[in-house]
Amino acid sequence: MNISSSLQIKQGCSNVPILKEKGQNEVFCGLTGIIWLHRKIQDAFFLVVGSRTCAHLLQSAAGVMIFAEPRFGTAILEEKDLAGMADAQDELDLQVEKLLERRPEIKQLFLVGSCPSEVIKLDLSKAAERLTLKYAPNVRVLSYSGSGIETTFTQGEDACLASIVPTLENTPSEELILVGALPDIVEDQFLSIVKNFGITNVSSFPSRTKNKAPKVGKNVRFILSQPFLGDTCEALEKRGAHHIKAPFPFGEEGTTMWLQAIAQSFNVSQSKFEEVTNGPRNRATKALEKIKHKLSGKSVFFFPDSQLEIPLARFLVRECGMKAIEVSSPYINKKIVLSDMEMLPEGPVISEGQDVDLQIERCRSQKPDLTICGMGLANPLEAEGLATKWSIELVFSPVHGYEQAGDLAALFYRPIKRREVLQI
């Protein structure tokens, strides 16, 4: 694929009117992000200040057994806390003290707000400041909100990373940061390619441990690997770092343009770029050839859930030949997804927010071949005869980059194949 030809689109979706809906919505809260963040940030512990419902959500979603030692837990707000009969700050301090005595390997402690702690206005930011002073320099205590009142499920990661940014050290050096939690195998692939460009000062955010955290400054550039990191992007820019804008690295085309944006920003020659990327690009193209003919001509409908919807729609339409009927996202931050919107050919309805009953009716009337939605909607829609794919799987699974391009396409084909088998 020629890089310049990939931009020659008759009409993209960047100027298409966005259908904005406000009504009942179906989405997990930001606490869900802990499930992948606690695996990624290896010296951290996530302490949810919430209810037993919060604890059950995390245990169920993460599949944690009672004898496991996960790096997350819940400080349960009891009735006396909610009624103001106990000093919630004192209770929290006691729980943190017990936790750190039992788990001395913790270097970063995140106090995560939930709906109950938001309702009683428990100030976790002040608690984090107080506890950081108490346990410094061994433990850094930070806070962010994962409340379903304020966040959707991927925004938990955004809030977490944004809370770390003010603690990053300054640097005058020219550096690159790859921003967004990725499976280790994908992160290592990207780091290898970038270093082969000759860019040696490159790091990932979040880092796997506190002592490997990136540094920021006016000579630092960063690129997002996930489209739901709006607050993190703004926080890094406030620290002086420069945002490299690009389509997101889904599929061969998206990955090539994402890496091309990095290369151009660091004055990597075109010959060097092609030398480094031709091998994995060819592998991605061959992997997609095996699956895309099975998706070509099929229709797809995106319910709002992960904020991955616009980049994934671009991938399915342009690289797999699918027809997008509606592409809906909880929030559309054009500053971040504009490149993907410019590449997504005009045709689908672009919608932001949700009025779930109205949207279900639109989906029913269109009868798409594939529906991307949250877990809460999947089973009812399957019962009505629609093939569905859970949005949350696309956050957990290795789907970015060249080596995963064929696997990403296959994830979308499997529910279609399953539905076809059931109909035979």
Secondary structure, DSSP 8 states (H G I E B T S, - for coil): --TGGGG--S-BSTTS--EEEES------GGGGHHHHHHHSTTEEEEEEE-HHHHHHHHHHHT--TT---SEEEEE--HHHHTTSS-HHHHHHHHHHHHHHH-TT--EEEEEE-HHHHHTT--HHHHHHHHHHHHTTT-EEEEEE--TTT--TTHHHHHHHHHHGGGS-B--S-EEEEES---HHHHHHHHHHHHHTT--SEEEES-SSGGG---B-TTEEEEESSTT-HHHHHHHHHTT-EE-------HHHHHHHHHHHHHHHTT--HHHHHHHHHHHHHHHHHHHHHHHHHHTT-EEEE-SSSS-HHHHHHHHHHHH--EEEEEEES---HHHHHHHHHHSBS-SEEEEEE-HHHHHHHHHHH--SEEEE-HHHHHHHHHTT--EEETTHHHHS--SSSTTHHHHHHHHHHHHHHHHHHH-
